[in-house]
Amino acid sequence: MDSDVLIIGGGVIGLSIARELAFDHTVTVVERGRCGEEASSAAAGMLGAQAEAYGDDQFFRACIESREMFPELAASLFEETGIDVGLDRKGTLLLSFSEADIAARSERFAWQKAAGFEIEQLSATELRREEPFISTDVLGGFYLPNDGQIDNRKLVEALRRSCESRGVNIVEDTAIERLAVAGGKVTGAFAGEAKFSADNVVLAAGAWGTQIDAGFDLPFVIKPMRGQMLQFRTAKRLFDHVIVGQRGYIVPRSDGRVLSGATMDDAGFDESVTNEATARLIESTTEISPSLGALKVQDVWTGFRPFAPDRMPVLGRVPNAENVLLALGHFRNGILLSPVTAKYIADEIRGVGSIPADFSPSRFYSAAAA
Ligand SMILES: Cc1cc2nc3c(=O)[nH]c(=O)nc-3n(C[C@H](O)[C@H](O)[C@H](O)COP(=O)(O)OP(=O)(O)OC[C@H]3O[C@@H](n4cnc5c(N)ncnc54)[C@H](O)[C@@H]3O)c2cc1C
């Protein structure tokens, strides 16, 4: 099956790239299972560009750029598919339960303030005015008005529908096992006897990204970082903001669901939900809001965040196979980074624009050579 672009992996990253390129290319997405059902569905959907940042670097700037792309993306997905992806820009609150934590966060966010990014320090009274159901043990905190959330499951559903209406060929229940390489180019991708070929091949297989036999040297491994999540449900929405405590966070959806997350377990591809993690998540949730302690856990799940050795995204062409691009390693922020990743990869294929150097796969090749 021939296309201009073959995308291996139909998560939020693969689908976002496919949708973007479908304007001017024939695109095939090959997905091992069903599109969007792995990490992209497991996520909490926080758009935490500022909450997750520790320094003013290319990663932070990409997160900010991507966050600002969501209003237009959500509007255009709604127009094309009728699906409201639940973009919510009411902001994120960070709660502190000790003076030491307030001081540490204040220092941590000082550079963001200095660089002109909106952030407000709030007293305990101000926080409780915003969120009456939070713990009375809260001593103070911070408000990031421009971070927010999206319903990531609706996002992948809308991306998939939009891809279909833009003519993307989506092939599910088909795992690519190996790539064939000749003359420094990938000439085909094989799923059993089925062969897919394309001018450009984008590897977007998430935590499984380096398990495919690529046929050329990939001097790094993408690994899974398991995250376990819980879901509660309240009769009506009790919280307006994404709320980050000292040991976990809650993400309130508009229909009363409250997601609580998430663990970071280096446990390979073990999908288990553990009792220990469930207990820890219940504890961190009730620390944020004791009223949630009276509810029963409605759902639990796990997902695998894809991470590279330096925990940074790996985006762009590889030096040793000219028509292969990687879109891997989005780790904790793949939902947030999906629109900008699509732009970077599509621009690279179109031969316009450039991907920030910090994300280039060549960093691993030069390290290996040294
Ligand atoms: C618990 C948890 C909470 C998170 N919370 C957030 C959050 O709040 N905000 C945020 O921005 N990010 C969050 N993330 C991270 C985010 O979910 C990921 O970074 C993102 O989903 C990665 O997208 P992806 O498309 O690369 O991977 P995936 O969604 O895993 O998609 C990869 C796809 O490739 C397919 N595939 C694998 N091998 C093959 C093969 N051989 N052939 C064909 N297809 C193949 C898989 O079946 C899968 O569908 C969270 C993750 C977890 C687990």
The ligand as an SDF file (V2000), in Angstrom:
LIG
                    3D

 53 58  0  0  0  0  0  0  0  0999 V2000
   -1.3840    8.1560   33.7240 C   0  0  0  0  0  0  0  0  0  0  0  0
   -0.9080    9.1570   32.7040 C   0  0  0  0  0  0  0  0  0  0  0  0
   -1.2420   10.4930   32.8460 C   0  0  0  0  0  0  0  0  0  0  0  0
   -0.8190   11.4220   31.8880 C   0  0  0  0  0  0  0  0  0  0  0  0
   -1.2410   12.7120   31.9960 N   0  0  0  0  0  0  0  0  0  0  0  0
   -0.9110   13.6040   31.0380 C   0  0  0  0  0  0  0  0  0  0  0  0
   -1.3910   14.9300   31.1000 C   0  0  0  0  0  0  0  0  0  0  0  0
   -2.1240   15.2970   32.0300 O   0  0  0  0  0  0  0  0  0  0  0  0
   -1.0330   15.8020   30.1160 N   0  0  0  0  0  0  0  0  0  0  0  0
   -0.2390   15.4220   29.0740 C   0  0  0  0  0  0  0  0  0  0  0  0
    0.0650   16.2750   28.2270 O   0  0  0  0  0  0  0  0  0  0  0  0
    0.2250   14.1610   28.9830 N   0  0  0  0  0  0  0  0  0  0  0  0
   -0.0900   13.2430   29.9340 C   0  0  0  0  0  0  0  0  0  0  0  0
    0.3770   11.9680   29.8540 N   0  0  0  0  0  0  0  0  0  0  0  0
    1.3320   11.6210   28.7910 C   0  0  0  0  0  0  0  0  0  0  0  0
    0.6420   11.3380   27.4700 C   0  0  0  0  0  0  0  0  0  0  0  0
   -0.4390   10.4690   27.6820 O   0  0  0  0  0  0  0  0  0  0  0  0
    1.6300   10.7100   26.4820 C   0  0  0  0  0  0  0  0  0  0  0  0
    2.8210   11.4610   26.4160 O   0  0  0  0  0  0  0  0  0  0  0  0
    1.0120   10.6630   25.0790 C   0  0  0  0  0  0  0  0  0  0  0  0
   -0.2560   10.0520   25.1050 O   0  0  0  0  0  0  0  0  0  0  0  0
    1.9180    9.9040   24.1230 C   0  0  0  0  0  0  0  0  0  0  0  0
    1.2230    9.7750   22.9090 O   0  0  0  0  0  0  0  0  0  0  0  0
    1.7080    8.7480   21.8160 P   0  0  0  0  0  0  0  0  0  0  0  0
    0.7960    8.8860   20.6560 O   0  0  0  0  0  0  0  0  0  0  0  0
    3.1790    8.9270   21.5970 O   0  0  0  0  0  0  0  0  0  0  0  0
    1.5680    7.3170   22.5400 O   0  0  0  0  0  0  0  0  0  0  0  0
    0.3270    6.3200   22.6410 P   0  0  0  0  0  0  0  0  0  0  0  0
   -0.9340    7.0110   22.9570 O   0  0  0  0  0  0  0  0  0  0  0  0
    0.7500    5.2210   23.5470 O   0  0  0  0  0  0  0  0  0  0  0  0
    0.1820    5.8060   21.1580 O   0  0  0  0  0  0  0  0  0  0  0  0
    1.1370    4.9760   20.5510 C   0  0  0  0  0  0  0  0  0  0  0  0
    0.3680    4.0250   19.6570 C   0  0  0  0  0  0  0  0  0  0  0  0
    1.2890    3.2310   18.8960 O   0  0  0  0  0  0  0  0  0  0  0  0
    0.7210    1.9480   18.7530 C   0  0  0  0  0  0  0  0  0  0  0  0
    1.7740    0.9990   18.4120 N   0  0  0  0  0  0  0  0  0  0  0  0
    2.7410    0.5070   19.2250 C   0  0  0  0  0  0  0  0  0  0  0  0
    3.5290   -0.3560   18.5400 N   0  0  0  0  0  0  0  0  0  0  0  0
    3.0370   -0.4000   17.2760 C   0  0  0  0  0  0  0  0  0  0  0  0
    3.4160   -1.1420   16.1130 C   0  0  0  0  0  0  0  0  0  0  0  0
    4.4530   -1.9920   16.1220 N   0  0  0  0  0  0  0  0  0  0  0  0
    2.6970   -0.9690   14.9690 N   0  0  0  0  0  0  0  0  0  0  0  0
    1.6340   -0.1220   14.9550 C   0  0  0  0  0  0  0  0  0  0  0  0
    1.2280    0.5880   16.0340 N   0  0  0  0  0  0  0  0  0  0  0  0
    1.9260    0.4510   17.1770 C   0  0  0  0  0  0  0  0  0  0  0  0
    0.0930    1.6810   20.1190 C   0  0  0  0  0  0  0  0  0  0  0  0
   -0.8910    0.6490   20.0370 O   0  0  0  0  0  0  0  0  0  0  0  0
   -0.4770    3.0390   20.4760 C   0  0  0  0  0  0  0  0  0  0  0  0
   -1.8410    3.1800   20.1010 O   0  0  0  0  0  0  0  0  0  0  0  0
   -0.0420   11.0080   30.7790 C   0  0  0  0  0  0  0  0  0  0  0  0
    0.2720    9.6570   30.6280 C   0  0  0  0  0  0  0  0  0  0  0  0
   -0.1610    8.7320   31.5750 C   0  0  0  0  0  0  0  0  0  0  0  0
    0.1590    7.2760   31.3600 C   0  0  0  0  0  0  0  0  0  0  0  0
  1  2  1  0
  2  3  1  0
  2 52  2  0
  3  4  2  0
  4  5  1  0
  4 50  1  0
  5  6  2  0
  6  7  1  0
  6 13  1  0
  7  8  2  0
  7  9  1  0
  9 10  1  0
 10 11  2  0
 10 12  1  0
 12 13  2  0
 13 14  1  0
 14 15  1  0
 14 50  1  0
 15 16  1  0
 16 17  1  0
 16 18  1  0
 18 19  1  0
 18 20  1  0
 20 21  1  0
 20 22  1  0
 22 23  1  0
 23 24  1  0
 24 25  2  0
 24 26  1  0
 24 27  1  0
 27 28  1  0
 28 29  2  0
 28 30  1  0
 28 31  1  0
 31 32  1  0
 32 33  1  0
 33 34  1  0
 33 48  1  0
 34 35  1  0
 35 36  1  0
 35 46  1  0
 36 37  1  0
 36 45  1  0
 37 38  2  0
 38 39  1  0
 39 40  1  0
 39 45  2  0
 40 41  1  0
 40 42  2  0
 42 43  1  0
 43 44  2  0
 44 45  1  0
 46 47  1  0
 46 48  1  0
 48 49  1  0
 50 51  2  0
 51 52  1  0
 52 53  1  0
M  END
$$$$
